[in-house]
Amino acid sequence: MLCPRCNSTVPTRNHHLGHTPGETRPGWSCAAEPQVRSGAEIEQQARARPNPEAVDRRSFLDALAARLEVGALEYGNASFDKPMATTSAELEAEALDIAGWAYVMWVQLRRRCERLQCASE
């Protein structure tokens, strides 16, 4: 079988996944160079194909930037100078808050589903 990337005779179609191009193995070799794209090429390709997830990601990053800005104004970026143990304890507390809010939402969803089932019967 010929490799479509490098025209080498190889035992499998996916041999590029298992070795470095240019590496020799018993019975075959591959001289193909790895495909490396610049950041500009990747960005151009991303702009050419609309991606709803990318829009969501941009919205998320914008909201995160705004939140960080508010925190900087409110707390003066003091968090960056706190001891790591303090930051770790605060992060642990935040993780519990997130889990707690997820539970609250789960209960709300269950209640809404139960009401919708009763209404549809």
Secondary structure, 3 states (H helix, E strand, C coil): CECCCCCCECCCCCHHHCCCCCCEECCEECCCCCCCCCHHHHHHHHHHCCCHHHHHHHHHHHHHHHHHHHHHHHHCCHHHHCCHHHHHHHHHHHHHHHHHHHHHHHHHHHHHHHHHHHHHC
